[in-house]
């Protein structure tokens, strides 16, 4: 297990030290936010884990093994984090407004996986939207789009 994590790091995250806004760093930051969303309602369900793995594979064009390794690294980062700013600041430097809105939509998808929107989940999406400077109207429209069709 540790060898897989080390291999992923060597192959896909070697540029972290050189470039804070590298694609791999952004993927890691996004994966941390996905995991945090999953943890917000204090219930970790298999369908949430599968959905996050699928979202990461689809959005970053990773294999199942690469996505799993990324999630393992993201979990380590999530446990060490004291706030969301370290992740959202990386995203803010690189993502366009449309990409940020898409990220908010993905967070809504994770929140709606169990067909129940927990207050803490809504709080987290709102907080991240604010940190990403996503206009409130775009935040609400993303919620409405995803909430009416909460399929991954």
Backbone as ProteinMPNN parsed JSONL, in Angstrom:
{"seq_chain_A": "XXXXXXXXXXXXXXXXXXXXXXXXXXXXXXXXXXXXXXXXXXXXXXXXXXXXXXXXXXXXXXXXXXXXXXXXXXXXXXXXXXXXXXXXXXXXXXXXXXXXXXXXXXXXXXXXXXXXXXXXXXXXXXXXXXXXXXXXXXXXXXXXXXXXXXXX", "coords_chain_A": {"N_chain_A": [[0.823, -1.189, 0.0], [1.837, 1.3, 0.9], [3.919, 1.472, -0.905], [2.533, 1.834, -3.291], [1.434, 4.368, -2.908], [3.768, 5.86, -2.709], [4.833, 5.409, -5.27], [2.838, 6.598, -6.865], [3.143, 9.244, -6.02], [5.777, 9.789, -6.847], [5.521, 9.471, -9.634], [3.38, 11.146, -10.406], [3.189, 13.465, -8.875], [5.573, 14.801, -8.69], [6.238, 17.34, -9.479], [5.296, 19.062, -7.575], [6.905, 20.473, -5.727], [8.098, 22.282, -7.382], [6.093, 23.686, -8.678], [3.347, 25.238, -7.619], [0.785, 25.374, -8.699], [0.43, 23.194, -10.342], [-1.055, 20.681, -12.412], [-1.357, 18.249, -11.075], [-1.226, 19.023, -8.392], [-3.495, 20.576, -8.218], [-5.395, 18.614, -8.699], [-5.057, 17.083, -6.401], [-5.808, 18.954, -4.429], [-8.489, 19.311, -5.107], [-9.457, 16.706, -4.728], [-9.145, 16.495, -1.963], [-11.095, 18.3, -1.102], [-13.366, 16.969, -2.043], [-13.303, 14.657, -0.426], [-13.597, 15.816, 2.077], [-16.177, 16.774, 1.842], [-17.563, 14.361, 1.747], [-17.189, 13.521, 4.346], [-18.626, 15.287, 5.898], [-21.28, 14.819, 6.861], [-20.907, 12.956, 8.764], [-21.301, 10.338, 8.065], [-20.032, 7.776, 6.319], [-20.526, 6.422, 3.352], [-20.584, 3.62, 1.163], [-21.497, 4.157, -1.445], [-20.943, 6.857, -1.664], [-18.151, 6.89, -1.542], [-17.578, 5.421, -3.865], [-18.709, 7.119, -5.769], [-17.092, 9.406, -5.535], [-14.62, 8.365, -6.304], [-15.259, 7.735, -8.95], [-15.885, 10.317, -9.954], [-13.388, 11.538, -9.763], [-11.859, 9.955, -11.491], [-13.199, 10.446, -13.941], [-13.105, 13.281, -14.218], [-10.409, 13.899, -14.144], [-9.202, 12.204, -15.867], [-8.016, 9.734, -15.021], [-6.714, 6.474, -14.246], [-8.274, 3.749, -12.484], [-6.552, 2.827, -10.492], [-4.736, 4.994, -10.272], [-6.508, 6.999, -9.441], [-7.346, 5.959, -6.989], [-4.921, 5.996, -5.567], [-4.474, 8.753, -5.559], [-6.631, 9.549, -3.963], [-5.882, 8.39, -1.546], [-3.602, 9.876, -0.915], [-4.847, 12.348, -0.752], [-6.48, 11.974, 1.455], [-4.576, 11.855, 3.491], [-3.604, 14.491, 3.345], [-5.956, 15.865, 3.966], [-6.406, 15.124, 6.621], [-4.291, 16.411, 7.846], [-4.767, 19.053, 7.41], [-5.634, 22.37, 8.428], [-7.429, 24.189, 7.62], [-9.512, 25.229, 4.81], [-8.443, 26.984, 3.063], [-5.804, 26.595, 2.099], [-6.192, 24.791, 0.078], [-8.213, 25.88, -1.56], [-7.012, 28.246, -2.35], [-5.048, 27.463, -4.148], [-6.65, 26.508, -6.21], [-8.011, 28.849, -6.877], [-5.977, 30.343, -8.069], [-5.672, 29.226, -10.568], [-8.022, 28.131, -11.811], [-10.73, 28.983, -13.974], [-13.742, 30.996, -13.727], [-15.841, 29.417, -14.645], [-14.787, 26.83, -14.339], [-14.558, 26.773, -11.58], [-17.245, 26.929, -10.843], [-18.075, 24.513, -11.903], [-16.678, 22.79, -10.182], [-18.038, 23.369, -7.801], [-20.517, 22.329, -8.509], [-19.823, 19.615, -8.618], [-19.263, 19.15, -5.937], [-21.823, 19.538, -4.897], [-23.027, 17.313, -6.085], [-21.832, 15.215, -4.657], [-22.798, 15.806, -2.124], [-25.523, 15.325, -2.478], [-25.672, 12.612, -2.956], [-26.724, 10.66, -1.186], [-29.341, 11.352, -1.245], [-30.16, 13.076, 0.697], [-29.786, 16.226, 1.951], [-27.587, 17.338, 4.134], [-27.271, 19.758, 6.738], [-24.666, 20.495, 7.389], [-23.306, 19.733, 5.101], [-24.345, 21.493, 3.188], [-23.412, 23.863, 4.3], [-20.635, 23.509, 3.938], [-20.351, 23.505, 1.114], [-21.216, 26.077, 0.569], [-19.268, 27.557, 1.967], [-16.909, 26.845, 0.581], [-17.569, 27.794, -1.957], [-17.628, 30.525, -1.4], [-14.921, 30.931, -0.706], [-13.817, 30.418, -3.176], [-14.677, 32.517, -4.597], [-17.062, 32.376, -5.999], [-19.958, 33.608, -7.385], [-22.946, 34.219, -5.467], [-25.368, 33.747, -6.774], [-24.608, 31.936, -8.787], [-23.825, 29.825, -7.204], [-26.306, 29.071, -6.073], [-27.741, 28.414, -8.422], [-26.219, 26.238, -9.31], [-26.705, 24.44, -7.252], [-29.474, 24.056, -7.617], [-29.488, 22.915, -10.202], [-28.087, 20.495, -9.809], [-29.415, 19.384, -7.63], [-31.933, 18.75, -8.648], [-31.364, 16.79, -10.401], [-29.762, 14.507, -9.301], [-27.824, 12.581, -10.098], [-24.891, 10.711, -10.633]], "CA_chain_A": [[0.0, 0.0, 0.0], [2.715, 2.465, 0.948], [4.666, 1.524, -2.158], [1.65, 2.416, -4.306], [1.368, 5.805, -2.654], [5.071, 6.414, -3.076], [4.922, 5.357, -6.73], [1.975, 7.648, -7.41], [3.778, 10.521, -5.735], [6.941, 9.945, -7.716], [5.119, 9.576, -11.029], [2.376, 12.146, -10.738], [3.235, 14.67, -8.06], [6.964, 15.22, -8.553], [6.368, 18.765, -9.746], [4.724, 19.853, -6.493], [7.892, 21.375, -5.148], [8.457, 23.294, -8.368], [4.977, 24.441, -9.229], [2.197, 25.119, -6.736], [-0.479, 25.253, -9.408], [0.505, 22.12, -11.315], [-2.294, 19.918, -12.558], [-1.416, 17.241, -10.021], [-1.523, 19.699, -7.141], [-4.908, 20.946, -8.29], [-6.16, 17.379, -8.529], [-4.974, 16.734, -4.988], [-6.63, 19.921, -3.692], [-9.884, 18.99, -5.406], [-9.77, 15.431, -4.071], [-9.283, 16.776, -0.534], [-12.411, 18.908, -0.913], [-14.342, 15.891, -2.232], [-13.297, 13.819, 0.775], [-14.159, 16.597, 3.175], [-17.629, 16.776, 1.633], [-18.057, 13.044, 2.126], [-17.099, 13.385, 5.8], [-19.384, 16.331, 6.587], [-22.478, 14.344, 7.554], [-20.451, 11.922, 9.696], [-21.679, 9.017, 7.576], [-19.272, 7.425, 5.129], [-21.236, 5.341, 2.681], [-19.881, 3.045, 0.019], [-21.885, 4.84, -2.685], [-20.226, 8.127, -1.704], [-16.768, 6.58, -1.897], [-17.571, 5.034, -5.285], [-19.002, 8.317, -6.555], [-15.901, 10.255, -5.528], [-13.635, 7.692, -7.156], [-15.717, 7.918, -10.331], [-15.72, 11.732, -10.314], [-11.958, 11.81, -9.935], [-11.435, 9.293, -12.73], [-13.797, 11.134, -15.082], [-12.697, 14.678, -14.346], [-8.964, 14.035, -14.292], [-8.749, 11.173, -16.814], [-7.096, 8.839, -14.324], [-7.121, 5.08, -14.113], [-8.793, 3.429, -11.157], [-5.409, 2.756, -9.579], [-4.248, 6.355, -10.055], [-7.514, 7.714, -8.647], [-7.273, 5.417, -5.626], [-3.699, 6.542, -4.963], [-4.717, 10.177, -5.33], [-7.517, 9.656, -2.804], [-5.104, 8.065, -0.351], [-2.803, 11.074, -0.615], [-5.782, 13.405, -0.367], [-6.908, 11.706, 2.828], [-3.471, 12.279, 4.353], [-3.617, 15.956, 3.352], [-7.179, 16.293, 4.652], [-6.209, 14.933, 8.059], [-3.286, 17.364, 8.319], [-5.197, 20.423, 7.108], [-6.283, 23.146, 9.484], [-8.49, 24.967, 6.988], [-9.715, 24.949, 3.387], [-7.781, 28.012, 2.271], [-4.629, 26.079, 1.408], [-6.645, 24.085, -1.124], [-8.96, 26.78, -2.436], [-6.114, 29.265, -2.911], [-4.442, 26.857, -5.347], [-7.682, 26.464, -7.241], [-8.264, 30.233, -7.284], [-4.893, 30.832, -8.923], [-5.635, 28.592, -11.88], [-9.329, 27.843, -12.404], [-11.617, 30.05, -14.429], [-15.004, 30.997, -12.995], [-16.613, 28.254, -15.096], [-14.215, 25.651, -13.704], [-14.914, 26.84, -10.163], [-18.664, 26.567, -10.755], [-18.131, 23.063, -12.127], [-16.242, 22.181, -8.931], [-19.16, 23.506, -6.863], [-21.509, 21.335, -8.934], [-19.345, 18.29, -8.196], [-19.468, 19.067, -4.487], [-23.261, 19.312, -4.706], [-23.315, 15.909, -6.429], [-21.428, 14.386, -3.528], [-23.726, 16.094, -1.026], [-26.84, 14.764, -2.782], [-25.567, 11.173, -3.246], [-27.63, 9.871, -0.338], [-30.672, 11.965, -1.402], [-30.439, 13.895, 1.87], [-28.819, 17.313, 2.071], [-27.304, 17.658, 5.528], [-26.958, 21.172, 6.963], [-23.215, 20.651, 7.342], [-22.89, 19.624, 3.694], [-24.673, 22.764, 2.55], [-22.467, 24.838, 4.839], [-19.318, 23.336, 3.316], [-20.39, 23.97, -0.276], [-21.297, 27.542, 0.63], [-17.954, 28.048, 2.405], [-15.952, 26.682, -0.513], [-17.977, 28.741, -3.004], [-17.153, 31.848, -0.976], [-13.46, 30.958, -0.826], [-13.484, 30.405, -4.606], [-15.245, 33.741, -5.165], [-18.17, 32.025, -6.882], [-21.113, 34.453, -7.019], [-24.017, 33.5, -4.766], [-26.365, 33.29, -7.76], [-24.066, 30.734, -9.437], [-23.886, 28.8, -6.157], [-27.709, 28.632, -5.994], [-28.105, 27.743, -9.682], [-25.549, 24.931, -9.316], [-27.477, 23.598, -6.324], [-30.74, 23.714, -8.271], [-29.212, 21.989, -11.316], [-27.667, 19.184, -9.294], [-30.448, 18.888, -6.726], [-33.051, 18.192, -9.39], [-30.879, 15.619, -11.122], [-28.596, 14.149, -8.476], [-27.19, 11.341, -10.55], [-23.48, 10.836, -11.03]], "C_chain_A": [[0.872, 1.259, 0.0], [3.551, 2.601, -0.317], [3.83, 2.134, -3.271], [1.565, 3.922, -4.148], [2.668, 6.48, -3.074], [5.227, 6.461, -4.591], [4.063, 6.447, -7.36], [2.621, 9.01, -7.211], [4.944, 10.774, -6.672], [6.53, 10.191, -9.164], [4.277, 10.803, -11.334], [2.451, 13.446, -9.956], [4.649, 15.21, -7.871], [7.141, 16.724, -8.75], [5.829, 19.647, -8.628], [5.707, 20.872, -5.932], [8.235, 22.519, -6.093], [7.304, 24.214, -8.727], [3.731, 24.227, -8.386], [0.883, 24.933, -7.468], [-0.411, 24.205, -10.521], [-0.815, 21.37, -11.343], [-2.451, 18.901, -11.436], [-1.764, 17.855, -8.675], [-2.993, 20.097, -7.097], [-5.808, 19.724, -8.126], [-6.185, 16.978, -7.057], [-5.861, 17.663, -4.16], [-8.113, 19.622, -3.881], [-10.308, 17.708, -4.697], [-9.942, 15.625, -2.56], [-10.662, 17.371, -0.258], [-13.519, 17.876, -1.088], [-14.442, 15.029, -0.97], [-13.897, 14.553, 1.968], [-15.683, 16.651, 3.057], [-18.228, 15.443, 2.079], [-18.116, 12.912, 3.648], [-18.056, 14.322, 6.56], [-20.593, 15.829, 7.357], [-22.17, 13.213, 8.538], [-20.903, 10.515, 9.315], [-20.898, 8.756, 6.293], [-19.942, 6.201, 4.521], [-20.443, 4.888, 1.468], [-20.23, 3.784, -1.266], [-21.223, 6.21, -2.8], [-18.774, 7.903, -2.121], [-16.657, 6.224, -3.378], [-17.809, 6.244, -6.179], [-17.781, 9.228, -6.644], [-14.815, 9.648, -6.411], [-13.995, 7.892, -8.627], [-15.528, 9.365, -10.798], [-14.256, 12.069, -10.579], [-11.454, 11.186, -11.233], [-11.934, 10.075, -13.942], [-13.219, 12.529, -15.292], [-11.205, 14.871, -14.559], [-8.372, 13.012, -15.239], [-7.684, 10.268, -16.191], [-7.626, 7.413, -14.362], [-7.659, 4.878, -12.701], [-7.674, 3.408, -10.126], [-4.861, 4.154, -9.262], [-5.212, 7.146, -9.17], [-7.496, 7.249, -7.199], [-6.046, 5.961, -4.903], [-3.856, 8.024, -4.645], [-5.603, 10.37, -4.1], [-6.791, 9.323, -1.506], [-4.228, 9.242, 0.059], [-3.688, 12.214, -0.128], [-6.253, 13.216, 1.066], [-5.815, 12.108, 3.818], [-3.453, 13.804, 4.48], [-4.813, 16.491, 4.135], [-7.008, 16.203, 6.163], [-5.243, 15.959, 8.645], [-3.74, 18.818, 8.187], [-5.855, 21.081, 8.309], [-7.412, 24.007, 8.937], [-8.577, 24.601, 5.508], [-8.916, 25.891, 2.499], [-6.587, 27.474, 1.488], [-5.005, 25.356, 0.118], [-7.35, 25.032, -2.091], [-8.061, 27.86, -3.047], [-5.407, 28.732, -4.158], [-5.423, 26.856, -6.508], [-7.954, 27.87, -7.77], [-7.217, 30.771, -8.25], [-5.023, 30.361, -10.363], [-7.0, 28.477, -12.558], [-10.038, 29.107, -12.864], [-12.892, 29.995, -13.593], [-15.84, 29.775, -13.379], [-16.095, 26.967, -14.455], [-14.551, 25.611, -12.214], [-16.381, 26.448, -9.96], [-18.83, 25.069, -10.972], [-17.702, 22.313, -10.86], [-17.361, 22.243, -7.887], [-20.259, 22.509, -7.218], [-21.105, 19.929, -8.497], [-19.505, 18.105, -6.689], [-20.951, 18.856, -4.161], [-23.622, 17.865, -5.025], [-22.97, 14.982, -5.271], [-22.406, 14.579, -2.365], [-25.075, 15.403, -1.235], [-26.827, 13.256, -3.037], [-26.578, 10.354, -2.458], [-29.057, 10.414, -0.345], [-31.115, 12.756, -0.171], [-29.36, 14.965, 1.944], [-28.7, 17.701, 3.541], [-26.926, 19.133, 5.632], [-25.459, 21.421, 6.859], [-22.681, 20.554, 5.909], [-23.165, 20.933, 2.957], [-23.727, 23.87, 3.017], [-21.117, 24.743, 4.12], [-19.315, 23.828, 1.869], [-20.418, 25.494, -0.3], [-19.934, 28.146, 0.982], [-16.932, 27.966, 1.269], [-16.29, 27.635, -1.66], [-17.501, 30.152, -2.664], [-15.647, 31.954, -1.127], [-12.999, 30.979, -2.281], [-14.036, 31.63, -5.338], [-16.298, 33.431, -6.235], [-19.359, 32.878, -6.448], [-22.238, 33.611, -6.404], [-25.061, 32.973, -5.75], [-25.89, 32.023, -8.473], [-24.079, 29.554, -8.475], [-25.302, 28.207, -6.079], [-28.118, 27.891, -7.261], [-27.458, 26.366, -9.777], [-26.292, 23.958, -8.407], [-28.774, 23.136, -6.971], [-30.531, 22.705, -9.401], [-28.928, 20.584, -10.797], [-28.747, 18.569, -8.423], [-31.625, 18.265, -7.445], [-32.646, 16.954, -10.165], [-29.608, 15.14, -10.441], [-27.985, 12.809, -8.843], [-25.763, 11.62, -10.959], [-23.318, 10.217, -12.399]], "O_chain_A": [[0.664, 2.168, -0.804], [3.855, 3.712, -0.751], [4.353, 2.871, -4.107], [1.617, 4.664, -5.129], [2.663, 7.533, -3.712], [5.707, 7.456, -5.133], [4.503, 7.139, -8.278], [2.644, 9.833, -8.126], [5.073, 11.865, -7.227], [7.126, 11.025, -9.846], [4.433, 11.428, -12.382], [1.829, 14.434, -10.346], [4.883, 16.009, -6.964], [8.096, 17.31, -8.239], [5.9, 20.872, -8.73], [5.341, 22.023, -5.694], [8.618, 23.601, -5.649], [7.512, 25.385, -9.043], [3.124, 23.157, -8.431], [-0.055, 24.376, -6.898], [-1.114, 24.317, -11.526], [-1.594, 21.429, -10.392], [-3.548, 18.713, -10.909], [-2.519, 17.267, -7.9], [-3.651, 19.969, -6.065], [-6.858, 19.799, -7.488], [-7.227, 16.58, -6.535], [-6.588, 17.201, -3.281], [-8.893, 19.674, -2.93], [-11.399, 17.64, -4.131], [-10.797, 14.983, -1.949], [-11.323, 16.989, 0.707], [-14.509, 17.905, -0.358], [-15.539, 14.715, -0.509], [-14.622, 13.963, 2.769], [-16.39, 16.581, 4.061], [-19.28, 15.412, 2.716], [-19.012, 12.253, 4.174], [-18.26, 14.142, 7.761], [-20.904, 16.37, 8.418], [-23.084, 12.589, 9.078], [-20.889, 9.607, 10.146], [-21.09, 9.449, 5.293], [-19.929, 5.108, 5.087], [-19.73, 5.668, 0.836], [-19.352, 4.016, -2.097], [-20.965, 6.68, -3.908], [-18.236, 8.636, -2.95], [-15.741, 6.68, -4.061], [-17.18, 6.378, -7.228], [-17.475, 9.759, -7.712], [-14.167, 10.358, -7.18], [-13.126, 8.186, -9.449], [-15.063, 9.603, -11.913], [-13.938, 12.803, -11.514], [-10.709, 11.816, -11.983], [-11.168, 10.336, -14.87], [-12.884, 12.907, -16.414], [-10.78, 15.895, -15.097], [-7.153, 12.958, -15.401], [-6.607, 10.066, -16.752], [-8.828, 7.181, -14.492], [-7.51, 5.742, -11.837], [-7.836, 3.913, -9.015], [-4.559, 4.455, -8.107], [-4.791, 7.869, -8.267], [-7.618, 8.063, -6.283], [-6.138, 6.346, -3.737], [-3.424, 8.491, -3.591], [-5.35, 11.259, -3.287], [-7.071, 9.928, -0.471], [-4.126, 9.566, 1.243], [-3.326, 12.95, 0.79], [-6.407, 14.187, 1.807], [-6.118, 12.65, 4.881], [-3.305, 14.343, 5.577], [-4.688, 17.461, 4.882], [-7.419, 17.103, 6.896], [-5.366, 16.334, 9.811], [-3.15, 19.711, 8.795], [-6.54, 20.432, 9.099], [-8.252, 24.496, 9.692], [-7.812, 23.771, 5.017], [-8.733, 25.622, 1.312], [-6.381, 27.856, 0.336], [-4.216, 25.318, -0.827], [-7.109, 24.99, -3.297], [-8.33, 28.334, -4.151], [-5.194, 29.475, -5.116], [-5.064, 27.166, -7.644], [-8.111, 28.061, -8.976], [-7.531, 31.56, -9.142], [-4.539, 31.024, -11.28], [-7.111, 28.706, -13.763], [-9.954, 30.157, -12.226], [-13.096, 29.048, -12.833], [-16.478, 29.168, -12.519], [-16.887, 26.107, -14.07], [-14.799, 24.543, -11.655], [-16.714, 25.726, -9.02], [-19.636, 24.429, -10.299], [-18.311, 21.303, -10.509], [-17.598, 21.269, -7.171], [-20.866, 21.91, -6.329], [-21.946, 19.144, -8.059], [-19.847, 17.016, -6.227], [-21.291, 18.09, -3.26], [-24.427, 17.255, -4.322], [-23.732, 14.071, -4.947], [-22.791, 13.614, -1.706], [-25.696, 14.948, -0.275], [-27.879, 12.677, -3.309], [-27.215, 9.454, -3.005], [-29.888, 9.987, 0.456], [-32.296, 13.067, -0.015], [-28.169, 14.656, 1.993], [-29.602, 18.314, 4.112], [-26.327, 19.689, 4.711], [-25.029, 22.435, 6.309], [-21.71, 21.225, 5.558], [-22.326, 21.419, 2.199], [-23.298, 24.708, 2.224], [-20.531, 25.757, 3.742], [-18.372, 24.498, 1.447], [-19.722, 26.123, -1.098], [-19.502, 29.123, 0.37], [-16.182, 28.913, 1.032], [-15.391, 28.218, -2.266], [-17.029, 30.882, -3.535], [-15.144, 32.961, -1.624], [-11.923, 31.492, -2.589], [-13.88, 31.758, -6.552], [-16.407, 34.132, -7.241], [-19.729, 32.873, -5.274], [-22.447, 32.456, -6.773], [-25.578, 31.87, -5.574], [-26.693, 31.128, -8.736], [-24.316, 28.417, -8.882], [-25.469, 26.989, -6.026], [-28.773, 26.851, -7.185], [-28.079, 25.425, -10.271], [-26.484, 22.793, -8.755], [-29.132, 21.962, -6.884], [-31.301, 21.755, -9.542], [-29.477, 19.605, -11.301], [-28.971, 17.359, -8.474], [-32.256, 17.349, -6.919], [-33.499, 16.153, -10.546], [-28.507, 15.345, -10.951], [-27.668, 12.003, -7.969], [-25.468, 12.651, -11.563], [-22.214, 10.202, -12.944]]}, "name": "protein", "num_of_chains": 1, "seq": "XXXXXXXXXXXXXXXXXXXXXXXXXXXXXXXXXXXXXXXXXXXXXXXXXXXXXXXXXXXXXXXXXXXXXXXXXXXXXXXXXXXXXXXXXXXXXXXXXXXXXXXXXXXXXXXXXXXXXXXXXXXXXXXXXXXXXXXXXXXXXXXXXXXXXXXX"}
